[in-house]
Amino acid sequence: MNPGRVTALVVVLAACLVACSPGEPEADASAAPEPLRLVTLAPHLAEIVAAAGAADVLVGVSAYTDYPASVTDLPIVGDGFRIDAEALLALKPTHVLAWGGGGQIDSIALVKELGLNLVTIETRGLDDIAPAIREVGALAGTESVAAAVASRFESEIAALSYDGARLSVFYQIGERPLYTINGDHFISDLMARCGGDNVFGDLETLAPVVSVEAVVRADPNVILTGSDATAIANMWQRWPDLGAVENDRILGVPGDLIGRPGPRLAAGGRAICETLTAARQAER
Protein backbone atom coordinates (compact mmCIF):
# COMPACT_ATOMS: atom_id res chain seq x y z
CA MET A 1 0.00 0.00 0.00
CA ASN A 2 1.22 3.53 -0.80
CA PRO A 3 2.67 5.14 2.40
CA GLY A 4 0.77 8.36 1.73
CA ARG A 5 -2.47 6.47 1.38
CA VAL A 6 -1.82 4.58 4.64
CA THR A 7 -1.18 7.86 6.47
CA ALA A 8 -4.36 9.37 5.07
CA LEU A 9 -6.36 6.32 6.10
CA VAL A 10 -4.95 6.52 9.61
CA VAL A 11 -5.91 10.18 9.91
CA VAL A 12 -9.45 9.54 8.63
CA LEU A 13 -10.00 6.56 10.90
CA ALA A 14 -8.66 8.35 13.94
CA ALA A 15 -10.85 11.39 13.21
CA CYS A 16 -13.89 9.17 12.80
CA LEU A 17 -13.28 7.44 16.10
CA VAL A 18 -13.05 10.79 17.86
CA ALA A 19 -16.06 12.32 16.09
CA CYS A 20 -18.26 9.30 16.56
CA SER A 21 -17.48 8.84 20.23
CA PRO A 22 -19.79 10.49 22.76
CA GLY A 23 -18.33 13.09 25.01
CA GLU A 24 -16.83 11.68 28.16
CA PRO A 25 -16.23 13.33 31.53
CA GLU A 26 -12.69 13.95 32.67
CA ALA A 27 -11.05 10.69 33.70
CA ASP A 28 -11.07 9.88 37.40
CA ALA A 29 -7.59 8.98 38.58
CA SER A 30 -9.11 6.45 40.98
CA ALA A 31 -11.18 4.73 38.27
CA ALA A 32 -10.55 1.07 37.44
CA PRO A 33 -7.99 0.44 34.69
CA GLU A 34 -9.23 -0.21 31.18
CA PRO A 35 -9.94 -3.93 30.59
CA LEU A 36 -7.14 -5.62 28.69
CA ARG A 37 -7.79 -6.32 24.99
CA LEU A 38 -5.01 -8.09 23.10
CA VAL A 39 -4.49 -8.57 19.36
CA THR A 40 -1.76 -10.87 18.01
CA LEU A 41 -0.06 -10.44 14.63
CA ALA A 42 1.33 -13.98 14.26
CA PRO A 43 -0.29 -17.40 14.83
CA HIS A 44 2.28 -18.55 17.38
CA LEU A 45 1.71 -15.43 19.47
CA ALA A 46 -1.92 -16.44 19.95
CA GLU A 47 -0.65 -19.82 21.16
CA ILE A 48 1.66 -18.08 23.62
CA VAL A 49 -1.16 -15.86 24.89
CA ALA A 50 -3.37 -18.90 25.44
CA ALA A 51 -0.55 -20.81 27.14
CA ALA A 52 -0.04 -17.87 29.48
CA GLY A 53 -3.67 -18.15 30.59
CA ALA A 54 -4.81 -15.00 28.79
CA ALA A 55 -6.97 -16.36 25.95
CA ASP A 56 -10.03 -14.63 27.42
CA VAL A 57 -8.57 -11.17 26.74
CA LEU A 58 -7.52 -11.97 23.17
CA VAL A 59 -9.90 -10.12 20.84
CA GLY A 60 -8.19 -10.40 17.44
CA VAL A 61 -5.63 -12.54 15.64
CA SER A 62 -3.71 -12.85 12.39
CA ALA A 63 -4.58 -15.10 9.47
CA TYR A 64 -3.72 -18.81 9.82
CA THR A 65 -4.24 -18.76 13.58
CA ASP A 66 -5.61 -22.25 14.15
CA TYR A 67 -4.58 -23.23 17.66
CA PRO A 68 -5.92 -23.55 20.28
CA ALA A 69 -9.55 -24.04 19.26
CA SER A 70 -10.69 -21.30 21.64
CA VAL A 71 -9.10 -18.56 19.50
CA THR A 72 -9.95 -19.77 16.00
CA ASP A 73 -13.21 -17.81 15.72
CA LEU A 74 -11.73 -14.44 16.64
CA PRO A 75 -11.69 -11.58 14.11
CA ILE A 76 -8.69 -11.54 11.75
CA VAL A 77 -6.84 -8.23 11.36
CA GLY A 78 -4.41 -9.27 8.63
CA ASP A 79 -1.73 -11.78 7.82
CA GLY A 80 0.97 -10.28 10.03
CA PHE A 81 2.73 -8.57 7.15
CA ARG A 82 -0.23 -6.52 5.96
CA ILE A 83 -2.78 -5.25 8.47
CA ASP A 84 -6.31 -4.01 7.91
CA ALA A 85 -6.05 -0.79 9.90
CA GLU A 86 -9.82 -0.31 10.06
CA ALA A 87 -10.38 -3.84 11.37
CA LEU A 88 -7.63 -3.42 13.94
CA LEU A 89 -8.92 -0.10 15.25
CA ALA A 90 -12.47 -1.43 15.44
CA LEU A 91 -11.32 -4.00 18.01
CA LYS A 92 -10.05 -1.20 20.29
CA PRO A 93 -7.03 -3.18 21.50
CA THR A 94 -5.15 -2.03 24.55
CA HIS A 95 -2.05 -3.86 23.27
CA VAL A 96 -0.95 -5.30 19.93
CA LEU A 97 1.55 -8.17 20.07
CA ALA A 98 3.95 -8.44 17.13
CA TRP A 99 6.68 -10.92 16.34
CA GLY A 100 10.03 -9.29 17.02
CA GLY A 101 12.52 -10.49 14.43
CA GLY A 102 9.76 -12.04 12.34
CA GLY A 103 9.96 -9.62 9.42
CA GLN A 104 6.89 -7.64 10.47
CA ILE A 105 8.54 -4.27 9.85
CA ASP A 106 5.63 -2.69 7.97
CA SER A 107 3.04 -4.02 10.41
CA ILE A 108 4.99 -2.74 13.40
CA ALA A 109 5.33 0.67 11.75
CA LEU A 110 1.58 0.84 11.10
CA VAL A 111 0.71 -0.12 14.68
CA LYS A 112 2.94 2.70 15.92
CA GLU A 113 1.42 5.12 13.41
CA LEU A 114 -2.04 4.23 14.65
CA GLY A 115 -0.94 5.18 18.16
CA LEU A 116 -1.61 1.75 19.62
CA ASN A 117 0.41 0.10 22.37
CA LEU A 118 2.88 -2.23 20.69
CA VAL A 119 4.51 -5.20 22.42
CA THR A 120 7.16 -7.07 20.43
CA ILE A 121 7.70 -10.66 21.48
CA GLU A 122 11.04 -12.24 20.57
CA THR A 123 10.80 -15.93 19.70
CA ARG A 124 13.79 -16.85 17.57
CA GLY A 125 14.81 -20.04 19.34
CA LEU A 126 13.84 -22.52 22.03
CA ASP A 127 15.30 -20.37 24.80
CA ASP A 128 12.91 -17.55 23.90
CA ILE A 129 9.63 -19.44 24.36
CA ALA A 130 9.43 -19.62 28.17
CA PRO A 131 10.40 -15.93 28.65
CA ALA A 132 7.75 -14.97 26.10
CA ILE A 133 5.09 -16.89 28.04
CA ARG A 134 6.16 -15.19 31.26
CA GLU A 135 6.16 -11.77 29.56
CA VAL A 136 2.57 -12.22 28.38
CA GLY A 137 1.58 -13.48 31.82
CA ALA A 138 2.99 -10.33 33.41
CA LEU A 139 1.09 -8.18 30.91
CA ALA A 140 -2.19 -10.02 31.42
CA GLY A 141 -1.95 -10.48 35.18
CA THR A 142 -1.82 -14.26 34.86
CA GLU A 143 1.72 -14.64 36.21
CA SER A 144 1.09 -17.82 38.18
CA VAL A 145 -0.40 -19.70 35.23
CA ALA A 146 2.29 -18.43 32.88
CA ALA A 147 5.10 -19.30 35.29
CA ALA A 148 3.88 -22.88 35.65
CA VAL A 149 3.53 -23.38 31.89
CA ALA A 150 6.90 -21.76 31.18
CA SER A 151 8.67 -23.91 33.77
CA ARG A 152 7.08 -27.05 32.40
CA PHE A 153 8.18 -26.12 28.87
CA GLU A 154 11.75 -25.57 30.05
CA SER A 155 11.77 -28.93 31.83
CA GLU A 156 10.40 -30.74 28.79
CA ILE A 157 13.00 -29.17 26.50
CA ALA A 158 15.79 -29.98 28.96
CA ALA A 159 14.65 -33.60 28.98
CA LEU A 160 15.29 -33.96 25.24
CA SER A 161 18.63 -35.71 24.95
CA TYR A 162 20.46 -38.61 23.30
CA ASP A 163 23.95 -39.86 24.13
CA GLY A 164 24.41 -42.63 21.55
CA ALA A 165 25.54 -42.67 17.95
CA ARG A 166 24.47 -39.59 16.04
CA LEU A 167 22.65 -39.48 12.72
CA SER A 168 23.15 -37.02 9.88
CA VAL A 169 19.79 -35.49 9.01
CA PHE A 170 18.42 -33.53 6.08
CA TYR A 171 15.27 -31.65 7.08
CA GLN A 172 13.18 -31.20 3.94
CA ILE A 173 10.59 -28.49 3.36
CA GLY A 174 8.71 -28.89 0.08
CA GLU A 175 9.98 -30.33 -3.17
CA ARG A 176 10.20 -27.57 -5.77
CA PRO A 177 11.97 -25.50 -4.66
CA LEU A 178 13.73 -27.70 -2.14
CA TYR A 179 13.96 -25.80 1.15
CA THR A 180 15.74 -26.79 4.34
CA ILE A 181 16.93 -25.13 7.57
CA ASN A 182 20.32 -24.09 8.89
CA GLY A 183 21.79 -24.66 12.33
CA ASP A 184 20.22 -21.52 13.82
CA HIS A 185 16.67 -22.77 13.29
CA PHE A 186 14.76 -24.11 16.29
CA ILE A 187 13.99 -27.34 14.43
CA SER A 188 17.72 -27.90 13.97
CA ASP A 189 18.15 -27.32 17.70
CA LEU A 190 15.51 -29.95 18.45
CA MET A 191 17.16 -32.42 16.07
CA ALA A 192 20.54 -31.87 17.72
CA ARG A 193 19.12 -32.54 21.17
CA CYS A 194 17.73 -35.80 19.80
CA GLY A 195 21.03 -36.97 18.31
CA GLY A 196 20.59 -35.64 14.78
CA ASP A 197 23.17 -33.48 13.01
CA ASN A 198 21.84 -31.09 10.38
CA VAL A 199 23.76 -31.70 7.14
CA PHE A 200 23.14 -28.08 6.11
CA GLY A 201 23.68 -26.57 9.54
CA ASP A 202 26.58 -24.41 8.33
CA LEU A 203 24.59 -22.48 5.73
CA GLU A 204 24.06 -18.78 6.46
CA THR A 205 20.39 -18.44 5.51
CA LEU A 206 17.84 -19.57 8.09
CA ALA A 207 15.70 -21.40 5.49
CA PRO A 208 17.87 -21.85 2.38
CA VAL A 209 17.06 -23.44 -0.95
CA VAL A 210 19.34 -26.40 -1.74
CA SER A 211 19.76 -28.58 -4.80
CA VAL A 212 19.07 -32.28 -5.14
CA GLU A 213 22.75 -32.69 -6.00
CA ALA A 214 23.76 -31.07 -2.70
CA VAL A 215 21.55 -33.50 -0.78
CA VAL A 216 23.00 -36.46 -2.66
CA ARG A 217 26.54 -35.29 -1.87
CA ALA A 218 25.64 -34.86 1.81
CA ASP A 219 24.17 -38.41 1.80
CA PRO A 220 22.15 -38.02 5.03
CA ASN A 221 21.35 -41.01 7.21
CA VAL A 222 17.81 -39.62 7.62
CA ILE A 223 15.50 -37.36 5.63
CA LEU A 224 13.04 -35.78 8.04
CA THR A 225 10.00 -33.73 7.08
CA GLY A 226 7.02 -32.04 8.64
CA SER A 227 4.91 -32.67 5.55
CA ASP A 228 3.85 -35.81 3.66
CA ALA A 229 6.66 -38.31 4.21
CA THR A 230 5.25 -40.69 1.59
CA ALA A 231 5.42 -38.04 -1.12
CA ILE A 232 8.93 -37.10 -0.04
CA ALA A 233 9.98 -40.76 -0.08
CA ASN A 234 8.61 -41.20 -3.61
CA MET A 235 10.65 -38.21 -4.76
CA TRP A 236 13.93 -39.78 -3.63
CA GLN A 237 13.43 -43.27 -5.10
CA ARG A 238 15.49 -42.21 -8.13
CA TRP A 239 18.53 -42.25 -5.82
CA PRO A 240 18.45 -45.76 -4.29
CA ASP A 241 22.05 -45.49 -3.07
CA LEU A 242 21.18 -42.53 -0.85
CA GLY A 243 21.59 -43.69 2.74
CA ALA A 244 18.16 -42.48 3.83
CA VAL A 245 16.53 -44.30 0.89
CA GLU A 246 18.53 -47.50 1.22
CA ASN A 247 17.74 -47.82 4.93
CA ASP A 248 14.12 -46.66 4.67
CA ARG A 249 14.79 -43.58 6.78
CA ILE A 250 12.57 -40.97 5.14
CA LEU A 251 10.33 -40.11 8.06
CA GLY A 252 7.77 -37.52 9.05
CA VAL A 253 6.92 -35.66 12.22
CA PRO A 254 3.69 -33.71 12.84
CA GLY A 255 4.23 -30.37 11.12
CA ASP A 256 1.81 -28.53 13.41
CA LEU A 257 4.02 -29.35 16.41
CA ILE A 258 7.27 -28.01 14.96
CA GLY A 259 6.22 -25.35 12.48
CA ARG A 260 5.96 -22.39 14.87
CA PRO A 261 8.15 -21.00 17.66
CA GLY A 262 5.64 -21.61 20.41
CA PRO A 263 4.77 -23.88 23.34
CA ARG A 264 4.02 -26.93 21.19
CA LEU A 265 7.72 -27.27 20.33
CA ALA A 266 8.18 -29.38 23.47
CA ALA A 267 5.79 -31.99 22.04
CA GLY A 268 7.43 -31.52 18.66
CA GLY A 269 10.83 -32.24 20.18
CA ARG A 270 9.56 -35.47 21.70
CA ALA A 271 8.18 -36.47 18.29
CA ILE A 272 11.56 -35.82 16.66
CA CYS A 273 13.37 -37.85 19.31
CA GLU A 274 10.94 -40.74 18.87
CA THR A 275 11.30 -40.56 15.09
CA LEU A 276 15.10 -40.56 15.17
CA THR A 277 15.01 -43.49 17.59
CA ALA A 278 12.85 -45.35 15.06
CA ALA A 279 15.33 -44.40 12.34
CA ARG A 280 18.18 -46.01 14.24
CA GLN A 281 16.16 -49.20 14.46
CA ALA A 282 15.28 -49.18 10.73
CA GLU A 283 18.77 -49.89 9.39
CA ARG A 284 18.79 -52.94 7.16
N, C-alpha and C positions, 0 to 999 in steps of 0.2 A: 504494500500500500504506500502511496506517495506520502512522505513525512508531513508535507503541508496539509494534506487532506486529513491525516490522523490528528494533527494539532487542532484543526478546525472542528473536527468531530468531538474532540475532548472538550473544547470550549462550549460548543452547543449543548452537549450532554450535561455538563456541569451547570450551565445556566438554567437548563430545563429543571434539573433537580432542585435548584434553589427557588426558581419561580413557582414550581408546582408544590412546594412544601408549605404547609401552613405555618404561620408565625408561631414561634415558640418563646416562652418566657426565658429570661436569663437563667443559665444553668446554675443549679444549686450545688455548691462544692461538696455538700454532704450526701448528695444523691447517689444511688447505687450505680456502679460502673455499667457501661453498655454491655449487653450480652455478647459473648464471643461468637463471631461468624467467620468461619474459615473457608477459603477457596484454595484448591491445590492445582498447580499447573503441570503436573506430571503424574502418571498413574501410580508410580511407586510411592509418591508422597501421600496419596490417599491411604495406601496400605500402612504407612508409618503413622499417620494420624489415627487410624483405627486401632493399630497395635498399642498406641499410647493411651487408649481409652477415651479418645475425643471424637469418635465418629458422630456423636449426637450434635456437635457444633459445626460439622462440615456441611456447607450449604451449596457448594459447587465444585465441579471437578473438570479435568481435561478429558479430551477424547481418549478412547481405549482404556478408560478406567473400568476394570471388570472384577476387582477383588478388593475387599470382601463383598458379599452379596448385598450387605446393608447400604452400600454407597453407589450401587450401580444405577439407581433410578434418579440420581441427583442431576440438576441442570448442568449442561456442558458449556463451558465458556470459551473453548477453543482447543487447539491441539498442542498447546504448550509453546509452539513457535509462532503462532498467529492467534491473537486473542480477539474475541468479539467484545469491544469496549462497552457497547450498550448492554450486552448480556451480563458482563461482569459488574457494572455499576448497579444494575437492577437488583442484584443480590445483596447489595449494601454490606460487603464484607468488612469486618474489622481488621482482618489480616489476610494477605495473599501469600501463599507459600510457593516459592519457585525453586527450581533445581539449580543450585550453585554449581558451576562447572559443567552443566548439561547443555550448553549451547543456546540458552534461552535469552540471548542478549536483547533482541528486539522486544520480547515479552516483558522482560524486566524493566526496560526503558519505558514502555507504555504504562506499566503499573505505577512507576514513579511519576510519570507525567499526569496520570489521573489523580495523583495525590493520595493514593491508598497506602496503607502500611504494608511494606514488603518485608518478608522474612525469607532469606535464602538458606536452603538446607543443603549442606555438602554431603554427598553420598558417592564418593568415587570408588571406595574399596570396602572390604569387610569391616575394617576398623572404624568406619564412619557410621555404620548402621545403628549401633547401640547409643552413641552420643546423639544421633538425630532423634531417636525415640525419646530420650530424656529431655531434649530441647523442646520438643512438641509438648511433652507432659508438663514442663514448667510453664509454657505459654498457656496451656489449657487448664491448668490447675488440677491435673490428674497425675501428679508426681509419683504417687505410690504405685499406681498401676503401671506407669511407664517404667519406673525403676525395676519392678519385678520382671517385666517383659524384656527389658534391655539386659538385665543380668542373666536371664535364661538364655537369651540369644548368644551372649558372650560365652557362656558355659558350653553351649552346643557347638559353637564354632571351635572352641578350644579342644573339644573331644574328638574332632576330626583329625585322625593321624594314621600313619602306616609306616612301619619300620623295616619292611622286607624289601625284596627286589623291586626296583622302580620300572615303570613302563613309559615308553615314549608315546605321546598322545598328540594327534592332530584333531583339534576341535573344529568341526565343519559347520559353517552357516551358509545355507543355500547351495546352489549348484552352478548357476550362471548369472552373475559372476560368482566365483568361489571365494567366500569371505572366511576369515578366521579371527583369532584374537592374539594379542601379544601378551607378554608376561606381566604387564601392569593391570590387566583386566581381572575383575573379581572372579570370573569363572576359572581363569588360569590359576589364581590363588587357591581356589577350592580343589582343583585337580592336583596341585602340588601337595596339599595337605593329605590327599588320599593316595599319594605315591605315584602320581602321573606327571611327567615332565613335558611341557609344551614344546613341540618341535619348532614352533615359530615364536618362541618367547622373546628372542632377541630383536625382533622387528620393532621399529620406532612407532609406527601407527597403532593406535589402540585396536582398531578393527580393520586390518589390511586385506586387500585382495591378493590372493596367491594363485599361481598357475598349477595345473595338474602335474606338470613336470617337476615343479618344486616339491610337491607332496611325494611324488615317486622317489625323488632323490633322498628326501628325509626318511622314507620307509618307516613310518610309525608302527609301533606294536599295536596301537589301538586307534581307530577313528571313532570319535565321540560326537554326538550331535543332539541338539535339543529339538530337532524336527523329526521327520519320518525316517527312521533308521532303515526301513526296507527299501525306500527309494534311494537313499544314499548308498546302500549296499549294492543295489543294481547298477548304479553308476560306475562303481569301481570294479566290476567283474571283468572288465577288459584288461585289468592288470592283476592276473592271478598270482604273480610272484610277490606282490605287495604283502608285507607281513600281516597287516590287519585283515587282508582278504584271505590269505592262506590259512590263517588260524581262526577265521570266523570271529573277528573282533571288531566288527562295525556295529556299534551299540548306541542306543538312545537313552536319554534321561528326560524327565518331564520338563519341557521348555518353560512352562509357567512357573516352575520353582526356581529357575536359574536365570530367567531373562531380565530381571529388574533388580536394582540395588536396594532391596528391602528386606523385611523380616523373614520372608520365605526362603532366603538363601541358606538358612540353617538346614531346612528340610532338603533343599537342593544339594547341599554338600553331602548329606547322608546318602542321597540317591547316587551321587557320583562315586562315593566310596564303595557302595554296594555294587555298582556297575563295574568298576575297575577290579574289584575282587572276583566278580564273575568272569572278567576278561582273563585274569590269571589262570582260572580253572578251565578255560576254553582252549588252551593250546593243544594242538593235535600231536 
